[in-house]
Amino acid sequence: MTTAIQAPAELGAAIRAVKAELRAGIGDVAGVFAQVEEHMRAEAEQIAAERAGGADVLPVLRFEDILAGTVSERARAEIHRRGCAVVRQTFPRELAEDWDQELAEYLERNQFLANYRGAADQFFGTLSSSRPQIYPIYWSRPQVRARHDPRMAVTRRFLNSLWKHGDWFDPDRDSGYADRIRRRQPGDSSFGLSPHIDSGSVERWLDPAYRAVFRHLYAGDWRSYDPWDAAHRTQVREYESTQMCSVFRSFQGWTALTEMRPTDGVLHVVPIASAALYLMLRPLLDDVPEEELCGAQVGRALPITDQWHPALSQAHTPIPAMLPGDTVWWHPDLIHSVGDVAGMRRWGNVMYIAAVPGCPANDEYARREHEAFLRGGSPPDFAAEDYEVDYVGRGTVEDLD
């Protein structure tokens, strides 16, 4: 069973030791990094040129093509290269709009905002009002039904099939990982989230399974690294913190419940699936202090900054306009952020739904999550706020397929 682990007591010493080990395995670190950096700059420049020319930088698919099995090899190759995809009309627009209305009524009926105990800036930085934007709500009927809908199952099965999964996970089975919702009302203004990667920071270098994911890179053969090879990824362990994720997500994702445009504080990505090569090598250069990893801290997302990662600066790209029922998906190592928004002109509502395929670690988490579902408590990966224990109209076993 994959479980969380505590960060080493002597973190600085552990980082120094790992750096020495990785440098010895790579050999000419500066030379390998120079090749990787050149590759990243070329990718970023091409993305910037495509964006400036009005081209679709991110792959956009139709759910109907996924259902019919007619997604082209070219589209699959683009997802492999860009690390992300938008799936149009994963759900019918009318159904997504009905879910949005039902969610609003669920929150109002149970007086969520009146009883909300979290800090307004807990998720998105300093906000201009006391209203939250990320709601720790997990078990509304729309969320339960969306996670278990056959259309969602078809979509996740397709996405999982893009991986070289071998015996590491079952692409045809998903655990239905429960996550939160976002509701951003018209008139809202807020700072976004700076570029980062979820699911691990310091442990990306210190955890043996994480190092095995990048085994080719650390042998000096960066061109053999495949971001879509699932080997060892389901064995990765994160250090215990309030930000940890106990499952392997083949894709992170969310489902749009309202219309959103690129200027509406939406998701931005660096659509280079192999960018982790650059991030993993960067702390091994001589200009980084021996006990540091370019800003990585235990219990925080891995930050991506122009100070340490300038080759990627041109590549940050907003997702295209989204309609209710559309979904967006991104590789777990993909750099992403959330744009600032000022004076929203429309609602910006989403349900966070990831692809969490069957494997021992995910199955173990699902067993623990099951108890939370039955009682309406917060799932194990999230703060035990338990808002929904006594909520009227929450999802139940009868809402499952």
DASULHU-V347670 format. One record per residue. PSI is psi in whole degrees, -180 to 180 (NA if undefined). Layout:
psi: [PSI	PSI]
//
This chain:
psi: [136	123	165	155	153	143	147	142	-41	75	-43	-43	-39	-40	-43	-43	-42	-41	-43	-42	-45	-40	-40	-38	-35	-42	-106	81	-47	-40	-43	-43	-40	-39	-44	-43	-41	-42	-43	-42	-40	-43	-45	-40	-40	-41	-45	-40	-42	-42	-43	-30	1	10	158	108	-37	139	136	121	164	138	-36	-36	-36	-46	-40	-8	29	18	129	158	-32	-43	-41	-41	-37	-40	-42	-37	-44	-21	12	167	149	135	110	135	47	-38	150	144	-43	-39	-44	-40	-37	-41	-40	-44	-42	-38	-44	-43	-37	-45	-40	-45	-36	9	48	-50	-35	-26	7	131	-2	164	142	-30	18	-32	-38	23	-168	124	162	-8	174	0	138	163	-34	119	128	62	132	-25	23	156	-42	-42	-46	-45	-39	-42	-30	8	141	-32	-37	-39	-42	-43	-47	-35	-42	-47	-43	-33	-14	-12	154	89	-27	-131	8	-34	163	110	-16	2	135	146	-7	43	123	132	-174	-170	159	135	111	118	159	138	-13	145	136	156	151	-156	134	162	138	173	136	-178	60	138	-89	-37	-16	-24	-34	-31	127	-38	-38	-41	-34	-33	-38	31	-37	-43	-46	-3	6	1	72	-27	-18	-7	131	111	-12	12	117	-2	125	-13	-34	-6	-3	140	139	151	143	128	174	-8	1	158	125	-1	163	119	117	-30	137	158	165	159	126	133	-13	169	139	141	164	-21	4	34	43	-179	134	147	159	97	61	102	-27	9	-21	-28	-48	-42	-39	-32	-32	-43	-11	-6	160	-20	-1	128	143	-27	15	158	54	43	-4	136	147	134	10	158	155	116	145	120	157	-25	-46	-21	53	-23	-19	-3	-32	-13	-11	123	130	152	158	172	139	146	157	130	-17	152	154	142	142	146	144	-19	6	133	132	164	179	128	152	156	140	121	58	136	-7	167	146	86	135	158	128	115	119	172	119	82	161	125	166	-45	-43	-37	-39	-43	-41	-36	-39	-36	-30	-43	-40	-40	-46	-35	-4	20	168	142	160	-32	-6	161	139	65	-31	42	-34	6	-42	16	139	132	15	163	147	-178	-33	-19	-4	153	NA]
//
